Amino acid sequence: MSRTKPVLRAIRLLTLIERNANGLRVTDMAEQLQANARAVYRDLQVLQDLRVPLYTDKNGRESFWKIDPDYRNRLAIPFSLSELLSLYLSQDSIRPLEGTVLYESLESLFDKVRANLPRPLFKQMVDLRGGFLSGISAQKDYSVYREFIKVIQEAIEARKTLQLLYHPLNQTPTERRVDPYAVHLHNGTLYLVGYCHMRKDIRSFVVDRIQKIELAGESFTMPPDFSLESYLRHSFGMMREDLVRVRVRFHKSLTRYLLERRWHPSQKSKKVKGSSLELAFEVAGTKEIKTWILGFGSLARVLEPASIVKEVKEDLRKSLKAYERQ
């Protein structure tokens, strides 16, 4: 049996015990975990072997398992033990930001987590992290933009306007004054989201396309109704334009693969004649979803809107011409 599997089960059990200050009987744990008593006792033994501060409190003939209430008070940071474990195991998710001030701040937090885990448990976490969880590989070296990110972070915290020299893709660089609202990591790329004084609207800026950055010196007020989640709700990626209904028919060989994931919150699917699959979306802008569709080659056909059908046909013609010239 994998060494990581019992540890993961034991962490789940530990979470249950922590949430019940009055303790839990083995029968209670078995019921909540949908397991038998023998499995619960095995997981309790795993936790005890890892030096987790558990003890039993007798009430008549029944034993209630509890975690030492003083242990949490002894922690240097106000987290429960299961929260510390989860936090430690999640650190690979920020790997794309390695070399930046954001990563360094979180690394400092992880150092405190490691210092507060019982040593036997920490050794198990090292094995678990290496053998069970895989990190997200960094697609860009953001250490180059460390100082830029630091300025952005300071501006967001102090509500200060930024002065940028921004170089959009396939365009000439332009001076921008931006009120920074948030930083968002999407598909390995870091974006600054804020109000652009030139465009008179909220826009997204790719951090690695910023050539110069400085605090403009003036303050701004964050709109009380701004939410990054709401701002990106209809986007297929990061772009925001008018809502468009997009309908695509896929070859039947892709049905299972496509239905295994939710590509967009608005996604609707239906089987059609010949067992092929249709997906429909309501998205803010078509450029990003068009790129996604082209990635399926001849196995995907756009049905609407007509504008994307025309663009896809033109892109495919250009690709064919490029191969014919070769």
Residue pairs with C-beta under 8 A, 6 or more apart in sequence:
2 131
2 132
3 124
3 127
3 128
3 131
4 127
4 128
4 131
4 132
6 42
6 43
6 46
7 46
7 50
7 124
7 125
7 128
8 128
8 132
9 33
9 39
9 43
9 46
10 43
10 44
10 46
10 47
10 50
11 82
11 85
11 86
12 33
13 29
13 33
13 40
13 43
13 44
13 47
14 47
14 52
14 67
14 81
14 82
14 85
15 82
16 24
16 29
16 32
16 33
17 23
17 24
17 29
17 54
17 65
17 66
17 67
18 67
18 80
18 81
18 82
20 28
21 66
21 69
22 64
22 66
23 56
23 57
23 64
23 65
23 66
24 32
24 64
24 65
25 62
25 63
25 64
25 65
26 37
26 40
26 41
26 44
26 63
26 65
27 37
29 35
29 40
29 65
30 36
30 37
30 39
30 40
33 39
33 40
44 54
44 65
47 54
48 54
49 120
50 118
50 120
50 121
50 124
51 118
51 119
51 120
51 121
52 67
52 81
52 118
52 121
53 67
53 68
53 71
54 65
54 66
54 67
54 68
55 65
55 66
55 68
56 63
56 64
56 65
56 66
57 63
57 64
57 65
57 66
58 64
67 81
71 81
72 78
72 80
72 81
75 84
75 116
76 112
76 115
76 116
77 84
77 109
77 112
77 113
77 116
79 87
79 113
81 117
84 113
84 116
84 117
85 117
85 121
85 125
87 109
87 110
87 113
88 110
88 113
88 114
88 117
88 125
88 129
89 125
89 128
89 129
89 133
91 106
91 107
91 110
91 129
92 129
92 133
92 134
92 135
92 136
93 135
93 136
94 102
94 103
94 106
95 135
95 136
95 137
95 138
96 136
96 137
96 138
96 139
96 140
96 142
96 185
96 188
96 190
97 103
97 106
97 138
97 142
97 185
97 190
98 138
98 142
98 143
99 141
99 142
99 143
99 144
99 146
100 142
100 143
100 145
100 146
100 149
100 150
101 146
101 149
101 150
101 153
102 149
102 153
102 183
114 122
117 125
136 188
138 188
139 187
139 188
139 189
140 188
140 189
140 190
140 208
142 149
142 190
142 207
142 208
144 208
145 190
145 207
145 208
145 210
148 207
148 210
148 213
149 183
149 190
149 207
151 162
151 213
151 214
151 215
152 162
152 180
152 183
152 192
152 207
152 213
153 183
154 160
154 215
155 161
155 162
155 180
155 215
156 180
156 181
156 182
156 183
158 219
159 179
159 219
159 220
159 221
159 222
160 215
160 216
160 217
160 218
160 219
160 220
161 177
161 178
161 179
161 197
161 215
161 216
161 217
161 218
161 219
161 220
162 177
162 178
162 179
162 180
162 192
162 194
162 213
162 214
162 215
162 216
163 175
163 176
163 177
163 212
163 213
163 214
163 215
163 216
164 175
164 176
164 177
164 178
164 205
164 210
164 212
164 213
165 173
165 174
165 175
165 176
165 210
165 211
165 212
165 213
166 173
166 174
166 175
166 176
166 205
166 209
166 210
166 211
167 173
167 209
167 210
167 211
168 174
168 209
169 209
173 211
174 198
175 198
176 196
176 197
176 198
176 205
177 196
177 197
177 198
177 216
178 192
178 194
178 195
178 196
178 197
178 203
178 205
179 194
179 195
179 197
179 220
179 222
180 192
180 193
180 194
181 193
181 194
181 195
181 202
181 222
181 226
181 228
182 192
182 193
182 194
182 228
183 190
183 191
183 192
183 193
183 207
184 190
184 191
184 193
184 204
184 228
184 232
184 238
185 191
186 237
186 238
187 237
189 206
189 207
189 208
190 206
190 207
190 208
191 204
191 205
191 206
191 207
191 238
192 204
192 205
192 207
192 210
193 202
193 203
193 204
193 205
193 228
193 231
194 202
194 203
194 205
195 201
195 202
195 203
195 220
196 202
196 203
202 226
202 231
202 240
204 238
204 239
204 240
231 240
232 238
232 240
233 265
234 240
234 243
234 265
234 266
234 282
234 283
234 284
235 283
235 284
235 285
235 288
236 263
236 264
236 281
236 283
236 284
236 285
236 288
236 289
236 292
237 288
238 288
239 284
239 285
239 287
239 288
240 284
240 285
241 284
241 285
241 286
242 284
242 285
243 282
243 283
243 284
244 282
244 283
244 284
244 285
244 286
244 305
245 280
245 281
245 282
245 304
245 305
246 280
246 281
246 282
246 283
246 286
246 289
246 302
246 304
246 305
246 308
247 278
247 279
247 280
247 281
247 302
247 303
247 304
248 278
248 279
248 280
248 293
248 300
248 301
248 302
248 303
249 272
249 276
249 277
249 278
249 300
249 301
249 303
250 258
250 276
250 277
250 278
250 279
250 296
250 299
250 300
250 301
251 276
251 298
251 299
251 300
252 274
252 275
252 276
252 277
253 299
254 277
254 296
254 299
254 300
255 271
255 275
255 276
255 277
258 269
258 277
258 279
259 269
259 277
263 279
263 281
263 292
264 281
264 283
266 280
266 281
266 282
266 283
267 279
267 280
267 281
268 279
268 280
268 281
269 277
269 278
269 279
269 280
270 277
270 278
271 277
271 278
272 278
278 303
281 289
283 289
286 305
286 307
286 308
286 311
289 308
290 308
290 311
290 312
290 315
293 300
293 302
293 308
293 312
294 300
294 312
294 315
294 316
302 308
302 309
302 312
303 309
